[in-house]
């Protein structure tokens, strides 16, 4: 269909034409009616998202005026990183203290099917949403923001203006990590980075490269590996770097899960840490400080992030979303342990 000219408000009839269905079907689909098939609902939700349509039926301010469910949704991608169970436990405690229940949603909500499920939850169940693993290009965050849903981003930020964000000072902490490696004498430094569309990866790499620039150094693109935040990515990534023609003497991992995978690979393949290879993580998850690990890392305030995220979503729900957005950047601290040392000479 042709785009609506000027600033004319998109209506449900526009969505109906875009989706190839009737206007009543659009209304029923966005209301979560059982008579609408999942396939039709996905088609309608996708059309509404393309047109940036905000239905009166799903506008959050209208929902809050008429009813509250006392339920907050918390979105995570997976629980393989022990950082998140700690965060979620504290979030649940803080929200429960205020009389709210939580629904855990383990998904990114980026494809049409998942967006349809999320829309149904918003229509029928949730008073607000906390995203803990948002991507910078998140369609779901954009959709919720445009619909006026009380929304808070914890841990990561997204490229959406005027949304509450609580995150660590990744740039400053990463600078401190890199200065530590440089002071030890490392010059060939590799990077195991998370996804390039996550603010944590981007900000931590930014801080590290800024510290390198201060020392008239640059990150070597051949020693930068972007990929998932996973143990497996850390394991395979360290072997890729170690077997390259520019074998690094130190590796900066943008979270502890990557670093633990790197340490496992080093042990399995006879790479001595830290005498042959220094490894640094980020987050200070449970296990990073165990005597068998002793990972040099950055301690992030997990409880502080959770407490502030809960406070922000409560404020936003109670104010019916009519308050200015805020961005809170919390300090993080460098923790030196046993996985870094000066590079071996010769």
C-alpha positions in Angstrom: 0.0 0.0 0.0 1.0 3.6 -0.4 2.5 5.3 2.7 0.2 7.8 4.4 1.1 11.3 3.4 2.2 13.9 6.0 1.5 13.2 9.6 -1.9 11.7 9.2 -2.6 9.2 11.9 -2.5 5.5 10.9 -5.8 3.8 11.5 -6.8 0.2 11.9 -8.2 0.4 8.3 -4.7 1.1 7.1 -3.4 -1.9 8.9 -6.2 -4.0 7.5 -5.3 -3.0 3.9 -1.6 -3.7 4.6 -2.3 -7.1 6.1 -5.0 -8.0 3.5 -7.7 -8.6 6.2 -10.8 -6.9 7.4 -10.8 -4.0 9.9 -12.7 -6.1 12.5 -10.0 -8.8 12.1 -7.3 -6.3 12.9 -9.2 -5.2 16.1 -9.7 -8.8 17.2 -6.1 -9.8 16.4 -4.6 -6.9 18.4 -7.0 -7.6 21.3 -5.8 -11.2 21.5 -9.1 -12.8 20.6 -9.0 -16.6 20.5 -11.1 -16.7 17.3 -8.1 -15.3 15.3 -5.5 -17.9 14.1 -1.9 -17.5 15.1 -1.0 -17.0 11.4 -3.4 -14.2 10.9 -2.4 -12.5 14.2 1.3 -12.6 13.1 0.3 -11.0 9.8 -1.6 -8.2 11.5 1.1 -7.6 14.1 3.7 -7.4 11.4 1.6 -4.9 9.4 1.0 -2.8 12.4 4.7 -2.7 13.2 5.6 -1.7 9.6 3.1 1.2 9.8 4.1 2.1 13.4 0.4 1.7 14.3 -0.6 2.3 17.9 -4.0 0.9 18.7 -6.2 2.6 21.3 -7.0 -0.8 22.6 -3.3 -1.5 23.3 -2.2 2.0 24.4 -0.7 1.4 27.8 -2.1 4.6 29.4 -5.6 3.5 28.6 -5.0 0.0 30.0 -3.6 1.4 33.3 -6.6 3.7 33.8 -9.0 0.7 33.6 -7.0 -2.1 35.2 -3.7 -3.3 36.5 -2.6 -6.9 36.6 0.3 -6.4 39.0 2.6 -8.3 36.7 5.9 -7.1 35.2 7.6 -9.0 32.3 11.3 -9.5 32.4 12.9 -10.4 29.1 16.2 -12.3 28.8 17.8 -14.2 25.9 19.0 -17.2 27.9 20.1 -18.2 31.4 23.4 -19.9 30.4 25.3 -16.9 31.9 25.1 -17.0 35.7 25.0 -13.1 35.7 21.4 -13.3 34.8 20.0 -15.6 37.5 21.5 -13.2 40.1 20.0 -10.2 38.4 16.6 -11.9 38.0 16.5 -13.0 41.6 17.1 -9.5 42.9 14.6 -8.0 40.4 12.0 -10.5 41.5 12.7 -9.7 45.2 12.4 -5.9 44.6 9.2 -6.1 42.6 7.6 -8.6 45.0 8.3 -6.2 47.9 6.3 -3.6 46.0 3.4 -6.1 45.4 4.2 -7.1 41.9 4.7 -10.5 40.3 7.1 -11.2 37.5 6.9 -13.2 34.3 10.2 -14.4 32.9 10.3 -14.3 29.1 13.4 -16.1 27.7 13.5 -14.7 24.1 14.7 -11.8 22.1 11.2 -11.1 20.6 12.7 -10.1 17.3 10.9 -12.3 14.7 7.2 -11.9 13.7 6.0 -14.9 15.7 7.6 -13.8 18.9 6.4 -10.2 18.5 2.9 -11.6 18.1 3.3 -13.5 21.4 4.7 -10.4 23.1 1.8 -8.3 21.8 -0.7 -10.8 23.2 1.0 -10.6 26.6 0.9 -6.8 26.6 -2.8 -6.8 25.7 -3.9 -9.2 28.4 -1.3 -9.6 31.1 1.6 -7.1 31.6 1.7 -3.7 33.3 5.3 -3.1 32.3 8.4 -4.7 30.8 12.1 -4.8 31.8 14.5 -5.8 29.0 17.8 -7.2 30.3 19.3 -8.4 27.0 18.1 -5.8 24.4 20.0 -5.4 21.2 20.8 -1.9 19.9 18.5 -2.5 16.9 15.7 -4.2 18.9 12.4 -4.2 17.0 10.5 -5.2 20.2 11.9 -2.3 22.2 11.0 0.1 19.5 7.5 -1.3 19.3 6.9 -1.1 23.1 8.2 2.4 23.2 5.9 3.6 20.4 2.9 2.0 22.1 3.7 3.9 25.4 4.4 0.7 27.4 6.2 1.3 30.7 9.6 0.1 29.7 13.1 -0.1 31.3 16.3 -1.4 29.8 18.7 -2.9 32.3 22.3 -3.9 31.6 22.1 -3.0 27.9 20.8 0.0 26.0 19.1 0.3 22.6 19.0 2.8 19.8 15.7 4.1 21.0 15.5 7.6 22.4 13.6 8.5 25.6 13.7 5.1 27.3 14.9 4.4 30.8 18.3 2.8 30.8 20.4 1.4 33.7 23.9 0.1 32.7 27.4 -0.1 34.0 30.1 2.3 33.0 31.5 -0.1 30.4 33.7 2.4 28.7 35.6 3.6 31.8 36.0 0.0 33.1 37.3 -1.3 29.8 39.9 1.5 29.7 41.2 0.4 33.1 41.4 -3.2 31.9 43.4 -2.2 28.8 45.7 0.1 30.7 46.5 -2.8 33.1 47.5 -5.0 30.1 49.6 -2.2 28.6 51.3 -1.5 31.9 52.2 -5.2 32.1 53.9 -4.8 28.7 51.4 -6.4 26.3 51.3 -5.1 22.8 49.7 -7.9 20.8 46.3 -7.9 22.4 43.4 -10.0 21.0 39.7 -9.4 21.6 36.9 -11.9 22.1 33.8 -9.7 21.8 30.1 -10.4 22.0 27.5 -9.6 19.3 28.2 -6.3 17.5 24.6 -5.2 18.0 24.8 -5.2 21.9 25.8 -2.0 23.7 27.9 -4.0 26.2 30.2 -5.3 23.4 30.4 -2.0 21.6 31.0 0.1 24.7 33.6 -2.2 26.2 35.5 -2.4 22.8 35.2 1.4 22.7 36.8 1.8 26.1 39.6 -0.6 25.3 40.4 1.1 22.0 40.4 4.5 23.6 43.0 3.3 26.1 45.1 1.9 23.2 44.9 5.2 21.4 46.2 7.0 24.5 49.3 4.7 24.2 49.6 5.3 20.5 48.4 1.8 19.8 45.5 0.4 17.7 43.4 -2.8 17.9 44.4 -5.2 15.1 41.2 -6.2 13.2 42.7 -9.6 12.6 42.8 -10.1 16.4 39.2 -9.0 17.0 36.6 -11.8 17.1 32.9 -10.9 17.3 30.3 -13.5 18.1 27.9 -14.8 20.7 28.3 -14.3 24.4 28.9 -18.0 25.1 31.4 -20.5 26.6 31.7 -22.1 23.2 32.5 -18.8 21.5 35.2 -18.2 24.0 36.6 -21.7 23.6 36.8 -21.6 19.8 37.8 -17.9 19.7 40.9 -18.3 21.8 42.1 -21.2 19.6 41.5 -19.1 16.5 43.6 -16.2 17.9 46.3 -18.5 19.3 46.8 -20.3 16.0 46.9 -17.1 14.0 50.1 -15.7 12.5 49.8 -12.8 15.0 49.5 -14.8 18.1 48.5 -12.5 21.0 50.1 -12.4 24.4 46.8 -11.2 26.0 43.1 -11.5 25.3 40.4 -9.1 26.4 37.1 -10.9 26.7 34.0 -8.7 26.8 32.3 -10.9 29.4 33.3 -13.7 31.9 31.5 -16.4 30.0 33.8 -15.8 27.0 36.7 -15.7 29.3 35.8 -19.0 31.0 35.5 -20.7 27.6 39.0 -19.2 26.7 40.5 -20.6 30.0 39.0 -24.0 29.3 40.5 -24.1 25.8 43.9 -22.9 27.1 43.9 -25.7 29.7 42.8 -28.3 27.2 45.4 -27.3 24.6 48.4 -26.7 26.9 48.4 -22.9 26.7 49.9 -21.7 30.0 47.9 -18.9 31.6 49.1 -16.3 32.4 52.8 -17.0 31.6 52.1 -17.6 27.8 48.7 -15.9 27.6 46.9 -13.4 29.8 43.1 -13.5 29.8 40.8 -10.8 31.2 37.0 -11.0 31.6 34.2 -8.7 32.4 31.2 -8.9 34.9 32.8 -10.9 37.9 30.1 -13.6 37.7 29.9 -16.3 40.4 32.8 -18.6 39.8 35.2 -16.0 38.4 36.8 -15.7 41.8 36.9 -19.4 42.7 40.4 -20.6 43.6 40.6 -22.8 40.6 39.8 -19.9 38.3 41.0 -16.6 39.8 39.9 -14.6 36.7 41.1 -11.0 36.3 37.9 -9.2 35.5 35.6 -6.2 36.1 33.1 -6.3 38.9 29.7 -5.0 37.8 27.1 -4.1 40.4 24.4 -6.7 39.6 22.3 -6.0 42.6 22.5 -2.2 42.1 21.4 -2.6 38.5 18.4 -4.8 39.6 17.4 -2.5 42.4 17.4 0.6 40.2 15.7 -1.1 37.3 12.9 -2.2 39.7 12.6 1.3 41.1 12.4 2.8 37.6 9.7 0.5 36.3 7.6 1.0 39.4 7.9 4.8 39.1 7.0 4.6 35.4 4.0 2.4 35.9 2.7 4.4 38.9 3.1 7.6 36.9 1.2 6.1 33.9 4.4 6.5 31.8 4.1 10.3 32.1 7.6 11.1 33.4 10.9 11.9 31.6 13.2 9.1 30.8 16.5 8.7 32.6 19.8 7.0 31.9 21.8 5.7 34.9 25.4 4.7 34.4 26.7 2.8 37.4 30.4 2.5 38.3 32.3 -0.8 37.8 35.6 -1.8 39.4 38.6 -3.6 38.0 39.5 -6.8 39.9 43.1 -8.1 39.4 43.5 -11.8 40.1 45.8 -14.6 38.7 45.1 -14.7 34.9 47.2 -11.7 33.9 51.0 -11.3 34.0 53.7 -9.7 31.9 54.3 -11.3 28.5 56.9 -14.0 28.3 60.2 -12.7 26.8 61.7 -14.3 23.8 
